[in-house]
Amino acid sequence: MHPTETETSTRESVRTETASHSPAVSVVVPAYLTAPYIGEALASVFAQTFTDFEVVVVNDGSPDTPELERALEPYRERIAYIRQENRGPAAARNAGIRSARGRYVAFLDSDDLWLPRYLEQQMRVLESDPALDLIYTDALFFGDSLLAGKTYMGLYPSNGEVTLESLLRFDVAVITSCVVARRETLLAAGLFDERFFYSEDFDLWARLAHRRARFAYQTEVLARHRFHASSLTANRARLFEGQLEVYRKLRQTLEMSPGEREALEMQLARSEADLALEQGKRRLLEGEYSEAAEALSRANDFYRSSKLRAVLLALRAAPGLLRRAYRLRHAFWLRRIRATERGAS
């Protein structure tokens, strides 16, 4: 795909200014429906104490391109800007990686933020150990979620060595906006799989671990991860569908040890149950009681939950009453989430 006229002129101005110097780090920022947030994200990058970096912003065919480009205007002389048709977050990050000139690539979603010492701390560890391929750190949740104020590693701790099995068992968990990796390692692994819109990052980390790439992590909170209604992770059913697609691909394409295979099968079963639970809740809200019971029963085959058993009994005995109670509860949690968002803004 050929670059647009806007893309070409912006990239040339940045390349000419820095032609004699290749930066240590290329910061790749994919952008899709984040015009209200991307200025804050870029401000956090340009506030870094470590300054040997370039910034590559990839507009992934965003419907809010006029608003996005207005938000980018204060930074246009300091960034490389790529516009492409909408192909998803994997394709957007890949375009940034291919364009990158740094030895390392740092990922930042355009609605997340880094604290000022983020790059300094990450690069300190990477540069001290030439055998390391990737490092990640902890982040604080904020925004439109009841998780606001909690940390990523508080919910998903990283314990022990990062391997394919530990990733599959969720003994370790990687947040993409907290990753700095060697560019050559990403290229050798084949980059992100552009078929996936969800869990494409987990797919890459799993393939890297399978190739025996060396991971490290820091438990210091050096970033902030935002939740909002339009973020990809806001649609839980699509998220679980995406997880299933990735797990099935890994099952088909990777040679695994018995322990790795067991961990993968467990995650497949869990994601199937998570998806069935979300489908059951949706059917209940829509008044489709038999479909809700079937989905919730499938979920409980995995969970073995006394709470779900009680819900299934209520579905048989008083489905209308259960639906009204669940709608009230759903509305209550939505109000709490909105209140959290207002308090964080």
N, C-alpha and C positions, 0 to 999 in steps of 0.2 A: 504494500500500500504506500502511495506516495504521500509525503508530508504536505500539509496545506501551506499557503503562502505565509500565514501568520506563524505557523510552526517553524518554517525555514528561517525567517528573519530573526526570530527570537533565539533560536539555537545558534545561528551564526554570530550574533552579537556576543553571546556568552563564550563561544568557542574562541573567537578572535581575541577577546580580552584575556583569556587564560591559556592561550595556545602553548606557551612555553612551560606550563606547569600542569601535571596531572595530579589531581587531588588524591589524598589518602582514602577518602570516603565519598561515595555517591549516595545521596539521600534520595530514595525513590518514594514519591508521594502519588498514589493513584487517586483520582478525583471523580466522584459520581454522586450527584445530589448532596453535596456538602458545601455549597457556596456560603452558608452562614458561618461555617466553622473553619474553613481552610486558612483564612487570614491569621487566626489564632494559632493554628498548627505551624504555619510558616514562621510566625513571630517566635515561637518556641525553638525552632531550628536556628534562626539567626541570633538567638540569645545564648547559644552554646559557648562554653568556655574553650572548647576545642574548635578550631576554626578552619582546619584544612579539609574542606568538603565542598562539593557542588550539590545543587538541588535539581532534581529532575521531576517535574510535575507532569503527570499523564492524565489528560482529560479523556475519559473513556466514554466518549459520545454522550456526555451528560445532558439531560433535557434542560438543565438550568445554565447552559453555557454562557449566555450573556451576563447573568449574575455572577457566575464563577469567574469570568474574565475581569469583571469589575473588581472582585475581591482580590484577584491576582495583580492588579495594576500597580500597586505600590512596590511589588517585588519583581516586575518583569525584567528589569536589567540585571537581576541577580539569580535568575533561574533559567534552566532549559525547559521549554514548554512543548509538549507533544500533544497533538489532537489525533484521535483515532475514532473509528466507528465503535459503538458499544459492543464489546466482546467479553466483558466480565473482569473481575479483579485479578485473576491469574494472568490474562493477556495484558492488562495494564501494567502489572508489575514486571512482566517479561519485557515489555517494550522499554521500560525504564532501565532494566538490567542490561539489555543489549546496547542501550545508548550510553551507559555509564562508563566513565573513564577512571574511576577509582579502583584501587586494589580491593577495597571492601565495599559492600553494599549494605546500607542501613534502611530498613523499611519503616515508614511512618504512614499510617492511614490518615486521611485528610481531616478527620474529626478527632484525632487523638493529639496528645501533647507530650513533649519531653521536658523534663526538668533541666536546668542549665548545665549540670555536670554529666548529663547522660552520655554524650559521645566521649568525653574525657575519660570517664570510668570504664566504658566498654573498650575503648582503644587501649587503655593502659593494660588490660588483661590480654587482649589479642596480641599486642606487640611484644608482650613479655614471653609469649609461648608460640613460636612459629608453627607448631604442629596443630594448633587449634584451628578449626574451620568455622565455627559459629559460636556466638555467645548471646544469651538473652538475660533479661533482668525482670524485676517485679514492677507492677503498675498498680495505681490506685484507681478504682472504679468511681466514676462520677456521672451525673446527668440523670436521664429518664429511666431510673431503675431502683428497685428496692435494695440492690447491691451497692448503691452509692455509699462511699465511705469505707468500703471493705477493700482489701487488696487481692490481687489475682492469686498470689501464692498462699494467701490466707485460706482461700477456697480450694485451690488446686496446688498443693505444695509440690515442690521439686525435691525429691529425696534420692540421693545416690547418683550413680552414673547414668547418663542419657544413652540408652540403647533402643533398638527397635522394640524389644520386649517391655522395657520400662515405659516407653511412649504408649504402647498398646494397653498396658495395665494402668495408665494414668498415674504412675509413680512420679512422673515428670510431665509438665505441660508447658508449652511454649506459646507466648503471645506475640503475634507477628510484629506489632509496633514496637516491640522491645528487642528485636533481632538485629544484630550486625554480623554479616557473614563474608567470607572470602568470595569474591566474584568468580574466580576460576572454579571453586567448588560447586557453586550454583550452576554454572554452565556445564560442568562435567556430569552433573546429575540430571540434566535435561530441563532445568527450570520448572516453573509451575505448570501443572497440567491444565491446559486452557479449556478442557471440557467441563471443568467443575466451577460452579459459582459459589459453592459452600464447601468448607473443609479442604479447599485446595492447598491451604498452608500445611495442614496436618499430613496430607499426602506427600508433600515435598520433604517435610522433616522425617517422615517414616522412610522414604527412599534414601535420604542422606544417611540415616542411621544404619540402614541395611548395607550401604556401601562402606560402612565403618568410618564415616566422618566423625571427627572429634568435636563434641559439644561441651560448652561450659555455661554456667549460669551464676548470677549474682542475686542475692536475696534482698539487696537494697532497692527501695522504691525509687525509680528514676524516671518514671513516665506516668501519664494519666490516660486511662482508657474510657472514652465517652460512650454512653448509651443514649440513643434517641430513637424516635418512632420509625424513622426511615432507614436505620442501620440494618445491614444484612442479617445480623443475629436477632433482630426483633421478631422475625417470623420463625417461630420455633418448629412448626411442622416442616417447613422447607429446610431448616437447619438439620433436622434428623434425617430427612430424605437425602440430603447431601452427604451426611456422614455414612449412610448405608451405601451410597454409590462408591465412595472412596474405599470403604472397607472391602466391598466386593471386588473392586479393582485390585487392591493389595493381595487379596486371597488368590486371585487368578495369576498375578504377575510376579510375585516374590516367592523365592524358595525360603522356607521358614523352618526353624527348629520346632520341636514339639511344644516347648514353652511359649514361643511366639505364636504358633498356630492356636493354642488354647486361649491365649489372651485375645487374639483377633476374634475368635468365635464368640467369646464372652461379650466383646464390644458390639458385634453384630446383633446378638440377642438383645442387648440392652437398648441399642438404638431402635430396633424393631418395636420393643415395648414402649419406649419413649414416644415414638411416632403414633402407636396405637392409642396411647393415653391422650395425646393432643387431639387425635381424630375423635376419640370418644367425647372429650369436652366440647368440641365444636358441634358434634351431632346432638349432644344434649341441649346446648344453647339454641339450636335450630329446631328443637322439638322432634327430632328423629330418634325415637326412643329405642326401637329394636336395633338400629345401626349403632347407637351409642352403647347399648349393652354388649353387642358383639365385639366392638373395639375395646371396651374397658375389660371385658373378659380376657381378650388376647393379652392385654397389658398385664393383667394380674396373673396370667400363667407364668410370667417372669418374676413379678414383684412379690407375689404371695403376701399381699397387704391386707390387714384386717380392715383398714379404712376403705379400700376399694371393694372388699366384700360387702361392707355395709352399704356403699353406694349402689352396688348391683342389686342388693335386696330392695333398697328404696326405689330403684328403677322399676322393679316388678310390682311393688306394692302401691306406690304413689308417684308416678313419673312427673305429673304436672307440678306437684308440690316441690319435688326435688329440683325441677327446672327453675322454678321461681326463686328457690333458695340459692341456687348456684348463680343465677343472674344477679341477684343482690350482692352476693359475695364477689363476683367478677367486677361489678361496678365499684364496689368498695376498694378493691385493690387498684383499679385504674385511677381512682381519685387519689389514693396514697402515692402512686407513682408520679402523677402530675404534680402533687405537692412537693415531692422530692425534687423533681425537675426545677420547679420555681425556686426552691431553697438553694439549689446548686448554681443557679444562673446569676 
